[in-house]
Amino acid sequence: PPAITSLASAARSAMLAVLFLLADALVQPGPKAASAVSARRGFLAQTGAAVAASAFVAVAPSQAGYVSNLGFGDAPPASGDVDAEVRGSSAVQSDLKKVQKYADMAKEVAAKMKANPNADIVADIAAFDRAELRTAMNSVNTIFSEDFQKQSDRVVRNVIQDLSELEVIAPMKTGERTPKKAVAIERFTGKLETDLNEFIKYASAK
């Protein structure tokens, strides 16, 4: 593939630069040439280092076939990551229902924007009680192991950030949004729905 070819080419260039540097080091210059050789060695060293570094940054992770999205959805909780007893408590179950309620609301808002890019969703976004939602998610979050909470904490922050972004960009100054703004709003409403559903999915994992 082109990405691998690019990486191999950059690596070969780095190797050649280092070989030239080593070969030059074997030549012992006379007193008059010492300064010039020293400068040339410095240049070759810098060049070799720069080319070697480019071999690793020339290919983006996604082009090389690596997963670049290391978010909450990358690894579902293992069997030992969920405390079934805590999850079964009345308090957590009550809060999980609250999160589900907001997930249903997010689904409706996303569908509304998809159907009409100029839909007025200001009231829909205002209906999300961020304090209640954050508290409910943090409560459900206690069912996870400490290690998995590093991931689940991230999705809680993402949900609150989604709502903050929508609160800012949802209002319309005129009766019509620009295509760019409509795309941004649709993106965040879809992301909000996805993040909430992802959280519920893992909270319900067996």
ChimeraX attribute file (.defattr): number of C-alpha atoms within 10 A of each C-alpha:
attribute: neighborCount
match mode: 1-to-1
recipient: residues
	/A:1	7
	/A:2	10
	/A:3	15
	/A:4	14
	/A:5	11
	/A:6	14
	/A:7	17
	/A:8	14
	/A:9	12
	/A:10	19
	/A:11	18
	/A:12	14
	/A:13	17
	/A:14	20
	/A:15	16
	/A:16	13
	/A:17	20
	/A:18	20
	/A:19	14
	/A:20	14
	/A:21	19
	/A:22	14
	/A:23	9
	/A:24	16
	/A:25	13
	/A:26	8
	/A:27	9
	/A:28	10
	/A:29	14
	/A:30	9
	/A:31	7
	/A:32	8
	/A:33	10
	/A:34	12
	/A:35	12
	/A:36	11
	/A:37	17
	/A:38	14
	/A:39	11
	/A:40	14
	/A:41	17
	/A:42	13
	/A:43	13
	/A:44	19
	/A:45	16
	/A:46	14
	/A:47	17
	/A:48	21
	/A:49	16
	/A:50	13
	/A:51	21
	/A:52	19
	/A:53	14
	/A:54	16
	/A:55	19
	/A:56	15
	/A:57	12
	/A:58	16
	/A:59	17
	/A:60	12
	/A:61	14
	/A:62	11
	/A:63	14
	/A:64	14
	/A:65	11
	/A:66	9
	/A:67	10
	/A:68	10
	/A:69	10
	/A:70	9
	/A:71	12
	/A:72	21
	/A:73	17
	/A:74	10
	/A:75	11
	/A:76	15
	/A:77	21
	/A:78	13
	/A:79	10
	/A:80	11
	/A:81	18
	/A:82	21
	/A:83	14
	/A:84	16
	/A:85	8
	/A:86	15
	/A:87	20
	/A:88	12
	/A:89	11
	/A:90	10
	/A:91	13
	/A:92	20
	/A:93	16
	/A:94	15
	/A:95	19
	/A:96	22
	/A:97	14
	/A:98	17
	/A:99	23
	/A:100	17
	/A:101	14
	/A:102	20
	/A:103	21
	/A:104	15
	/A:105	18
	/A:106	25
	/A:107	17
	/A:108	15
	/A:109	22
	/A:110	22
	/A:111	15
	/A:112	18
	/A:113	20
	/A:114	18
	/A:115	10
	/A:116	11
	/A:117	17
	/A:118	19
	/A:119	18
	/A:120	17
	/A:121	20
	/A:122	15
	/A:123	11
	/A:124	15
	/A:125	19
	/A:126	12
	/A:127	11
	/A:128	16
	/A:129	11
	/A:130	16
	/A:131	9
	/A:132	13
	/A:133	21
	/A:134	16
	/A:135	15
	/A:136	21
	/A:137	25
	/A:138	17
	/A:139	17
	/A:140	24
	/A:141	22
	/A:142	17
	/A:143	21
	/A:144	23
	/A:145	16
	/A:146	12
	/A:147	10
	/A:148	19
	/A:149	18
	/A:150	12
	/A:151	19
	/A:152	27
	/A:153	15
	/A:154	13
	/A:155	21
	/A:156	21
	/A:157	13
	/A:158	18
	/A:159	22
	/A:160	17
	/A:161	14
	/A:162	19
	/A:163	20
	/A:164	14
	/A:165	14
	/A:166	22
	/A:167	17
	/A:168	10
	/A:169	14
	/A:170	23
	/A:171	15
	/A:172	15
	/A:173	7
	/A:174	8
	/A:175	9
	/A:176	13
	/A:177	17
	/A:178	12
	/A:179	11
	/A:180	8
	/A:181	16
	/A:182	19
	/A:183	15
	/A:184	16
	/A:185	25
	/A:186	21
	/A:187	16
	/A:188	20
	/A:189	27
	/A:190	19
	/A:191	18
	/A:192	27
	/A:193	22
	/A:194	18
	/A:195	22
	/A:196	23
	/A:197	19
	/A:198	18
	/A:199	24
	/A:200	18
	/A:201	13
	/A:202	19
	/A:203	23
	/A:204	13
	/A:205	13
	/A:206	12
